[in-house]
Amino acid sequence: MTAGREAAPGREAETPLKRGQRGGDPGKRWMLAFQAGDERAFDEIVRHYHDGVRRFVGRYFSDPHRAEDISQEAFVRVYRARKRYRPTAKFHTWLYTIVTRLCLNEIRSRRRERRAIPIQSGVGPQPDIAEADPARSIPDPRTEAPQAVIEREELEDVLRDAIDGLPDNQRIAILLLRFHEASYREIAEVLGISTMAVKSLVNRAREALRGKLGRYRAGHPRGA
């Protein structure tokens, strides 16, 4: 399977959602070509979407090998679904529906394992939360003093725990919204719910994260 293409030096990586909005829907065209028998079109799909999928899955799982396995499995599902594919939605929405279901299945499987076998605290999904709304006040580590670094790392741990504790649909909505700049409509298509339901999920998730952050800060006043 072809590896994802790295972004050019000095240029910000382009997410699949942004790419799908530029110049039509190339993913849809490639998938239809692949469906018609052009194997090279599948290589184009993997080349253009692999990096974004890998980053998205990495928000859920700290184990890079497991994240890569899930990413690869997503493209295996795409390959197997070529005969059933219908271009009724944007390709990236269809793709991220597959990715989302794989992530949620893995999370639920791990939670069942945790109930069966106690594991060390802190092991499990560790999403990067630096861009989530309540975390925007986390300082740039390059400009921090040692004590500030310790405080920032503690804050990041609090936010990771908070995101990890969100219900599955709230968590996926926050990640799609913040890390892939998906619209509410696109998130609704991925989750199979209404746009209003997505807005409700996002609002509840933000409130939960703010509450967790507020309790942490109340117990750790600045300068204490």
C-alpha positions in Angstrom: 0.0 0.0 0.0 1.4 3.4 -0.9 2.6 5.6 1.9 1.2 9.1 2.4 3.0 12.0 0.8 4.8 14.5 3.1 3.9 18.2 2.9 6.4 20.4 1.2 8.9 22.2 3.5 7.6 25.5 4.7 4.0 24.8 3.7 1.2 23.9 6.1 -0.1 20.4 5.6 -3.4 20.4 3.7 -6.1 18.3 5.4 -8.3 15.9 3.4 -11.3 18.0 4.2 -9.7 21.1 2.7 -8.4 19.2 -0.2 -11.8 17.8 -1.0 -13.2 21.3 -1.1 -10.6 22.6 -3.6 -11.1 21.8 -7.3 -14.2 19.6 -6.9 -14.0 16.2 -5.3 -10.8 14.4 -6.5 -11.4 11.5 -4.1 -14.8 10.8 -5.7 -13.2 10.8 -9.1 -10.4 8.5 -8.1 -12.9 6.1 -6.4 -15.1 5.9 -9.4 -12.0 5.3 -11.6 -10.9 2.6 -9.2 -14.4 1.1 -9.3 -14.1 1.0 -13.1 -10.8 -1.0 -12.8 -8.0 1.6 -12.6 -5.8 0.3 -9.8 -3.6 3.4 -10.0 -6.6 5.5 -8.8 -6.5 3.6 -5.5 -2.9 4.5 -5.1 -3.8 8.2 -5.6 -6.5 7.8 -2.8 -3.9 6.4 -0.4 -1.3 8.9 -1.4 -3.5 11.9 -0.9 -5.5 10.9 2.2 -3.2 8.7 4.2 -1.5 11.4 6.2 -4.7 13.1 7.2 -6.3 9.8 8.3 -3.1 8.9 10.2 -3.1 12.2 12.1 -6.8 11.9 12.9 -6.4 8.3 14.2 -3.4 9.5 16.2 -5.6 11.9 18.1 -7.2 8.8 19.6 -4.3 6.4 20.3 -0.9 7.2 21.7 0.5 3.9 20.3 1.8 4.9 16.9 1.8 1.3 15.7 -1.8 0.8 16.6 -2.8 4.1 15.0 -1.0 3.1 11.8 -2.7 -0.3 11.8 -6.1 1.3 12.1 -5.3 3.8 9.3 -4.2 1.0 7.0 -7.4 -1.0 7.9 -9.4 2.0 6.8 -7.9 1.9 3.4 -8.4 -1.9 3.3 -12.1 -1.2 3.9 -12.1 1.4 1.1 -10.5 -1.2 -1.2 -13.0 -3.8 -0.4 -15.9 -1.4 -0.7 -15.1 -0.3 -4.3 -18.0 -2.3 -5.9 -20.5 -1.0 -3.3 -19.3 2.6 -3.4 -21.9 5.2 -4.5 -21.0 8.9 -5.0 -23.9 10.2 -2.9 -21.7 12.1 -0.5 -18.3 13.8 -0.6 -15.6 11.3 -0.7 -13.8 12.5 2.4 -17.1 12.3 4.4 -17.5 8.7 3.2 -13.9 7.9 4.1 -14.0 9.5 7.6 -17.2 7.6 8.3 -15.2 4.4 7.9 -12.3 5.8 9.9 -14.6 7.0 12.7 -16.3 3.6 13.0 -12.9 1.9 13.2 -11.8 4.3 16.0 -15.0 3.9 18.0 -14.8 0.1 17.7 -11.3 0.1 19.0 -12.1 2.4 21.9 -15.1 0.3 22.9 -12.9 -2.9 22.6 -10.3 -1.3 24.9 -12.9 -0.2 27.4 -14.2 -3.8 27.6 -10.6 -5.0 28.2 -10.2 -2.4 30.9 -13.2 -3.6 32.7 -11.9 -7.2 32.5 -8.2 -6.5 33.3 -7.2 -3.5 35.4 -4.4 -1.5 33.8 -2.1 1.2 34.9 -3.6 4.7 35.0 -2.9 6.9 32.1 -2.6 4.1 29.5 -5.0 4.3 26.6 -6.2 6.9 24.1 -4.2 10.0 24.4 -5.5 12.6 21.9 -3.5 15.7 21.2 -5.8 18.4 22.7 -3.6 21.5 22.0 -6.2 23.0 19.6 -9.4 22.2 21.6 -11.2 25.3 22.7 -10.4 25.2 26.5 -6.8 24.6 25.8 -6.1 27.7 23.8 -4.5 29.3 26.8 -1.7 26.6 27.0 1.5 28.5 26.4 4.1 27.8 23.7 6.6 25.4 25.3 9.5 27.0 23.4 9.1 30.2 25.6 8.4 28.6 28.9 10.4 28.5 32.1 10.9 25.1 33.7 8.1 25.6 36.3 5.8 26.7 33.5 6.6 23.6 31.5 5.6 21.4 34.5 2.3 23.4 34.9 1.6 23.1 31.1 2.2 19.4 31.1 -0.2 19.0 34.1 -2.8 21.0 32.3 -2.4 18.9 29.1 -2.9 15.8 31.2 -6.1 17.2 32.7 -7.4 18.0 29.3 -6.4 14.6 27.8 -8.3 12.9 30.7 -11.3 15.2 30.1 -11.4 14.4 26.3 -10.9 10.7 27.0 -13.9 10.8 29.3 -16.2 12.4 26.8 -19.0 10.2 25.3 -17.9 8.8 22.0 -20.0 11.0 19.8 -19.0 14.2 21.6 -15.3 13.2 21.3 -15.5 12.5 17.5 -17.4 15.7 17.0 -14.8 17.8 18.8 -11.9 16.1 16.9 -13.5 16.5 13.5 -14.4 20.1 14.2 -11.1 21.3 15.6 -8.5 19.1 13.9 -10.1 18.8 10.4 -12.2 21.9 10.3 -15.2 19.8 9.3 -18.5 21.6 9.1 -21.4 20.7 11.3 -23.1 19.2 8.2 -20.1 17.0 7.5 -19.9 15.8 11.1 -23.6 15.0 11.0 -23.0 12.9 7.9 -20.1 11.0 9.5 -22.1 10.3 12.7 -25.4 9.8 11.0 -27.3 12.4 13.1 -28.8 15.8 12.4 -26.9 19.1 12.3 -28.7 20.3 15.4 -27.7 17.2 17.2 -24.0 17.9 16.3 -24.3 21.4 17.7 -25.7 20.0 20.9 -22.8 17.4 21.1 -20.2 20.1 20.6 -21.7 22.5 23.1 -21.9 19.7 25.7 -18.4 18.6 25.0 -17.1 22.2 25.4 -18.9 22.7 28.6 -17.5 19.5 30.0 -13.9 20.4 29.0 -14.3 23.9 30.4 -15.7 22.5 33.7 -12.8 20.1 34.1 -10.3 22.9 33.3 -12.0 25.3 35.7 -11.8 22.8 38.5 -8.2 22.2 37.9 -7.4 25.9 37.9 -9.4 26.5 41.0 -7.2 24.0 42.8 -4.0 25.4 41.2 -4.2 29.2 41.4 -1.5 31.0 39.4 1.6 31.6 41.4 0.6 29.2 44.2 
